[in-house]
Amino acid sequence: MSVLSHKPYTLEEKIEAQAYDIGFDAIGFCEANLDPSIEAGLRAFVARNYHGTMTWMEERIEQRAQPKALWPAVRSVISLGLSYAPGNDALAGLQQKTCGNISVYARNRDYHDVMKGMLKQLAQSVVKWGGNSTEVKVFVDTAPVAERDLAEKARLGWRGKHGCLVSRNHGSWLFLGEIYTNLSLAPSSPKGGKCGSCTRCLDSCPTDAFLEPGKMDARRCISYLTIEYKGSIPLELRSRIGNRIYGCDDCIAVCPWNNFAQTARTLKFHARDENSAPSLAELVQLDDTTFRQRFSGSPIKRIGRDSFIRNVLIAIGNSGDKTLYPYVIPVMKEENPVLAETALWAARRLEVQKTSS
């Protein structure tokens, strides 16, 4: 559908049509304000230290909770969604113990780079149609923005019990981005949908990170542990991580609303073959140079080689495959104490397999 063929007559319709033409899968509009309870919830979350080492969550809470605190001129928010729904079972890789399982969103290009370009393209049209005084700012997980809360207010979906946005059409597989503008845009109308009594997402968490529906202790979340956290992963959680070497999709993948999601249209989000079921033996041998080359353009590159190898070592320790033992020994000599300790743990786990076989 093109802007010309659609013949929209309101600014909101023109923006919506252009968004779909660019490649977005969902769009909504809302006023640039959020309920005060959101700020209160953020402060309570941080006060209980549920954010772990993510110190950036402690900063600029007011700006995250209220768009006008970030940019006083903003009057409306355009919330955009981009589907990254996989074409197969997102959790199938968990059964391949000698291979690493990478979260669906990281199996190809970094969505920040892909989505930012699309947002800027749409923002140019907003400025063109809005008039000379129109101002815009674009965000995609790069500033203190309550993306899920704004997306819910803009009617893209609702906050699921796992804390992520759920869409009637795209399930739990949506990347989110925003355009803040000083234009006054008509808010989107309700579209319906809810979780009901379903608790599949809560029940699926391997590390029991959920405290209650919609609330979690990030310090127990595998995505936090394998991506944000830089230290030695707690011993009591390592066996539960399995072969998840970057992120975790369990609570998202089991959502029944995913049954309505179609495979992502954006080819840059389709999994690369080498990231679908990468060999743990290959990955654990990566040095800094080969790591950077291997994951060029991928969000995985952002966590650095050492954190990634730490994750791979835990997967090796959980594999039960004694043939991986020789690959662990060299890492025990690493200068990084986290790597050396994790390698020793993995070796001891495999030694148990060797002696019991």
Order of alpha helices (4+ residues) and beta strands (2+ residues): alpha-alpha-beta-alpha-alpha-alpha-beta-beta-alpha-beta-alpha-beta-beta-beta-alpha-beta-beta-alpha-beta-alpha-alpha-alpha-alpha-alpha-alpha-alpha
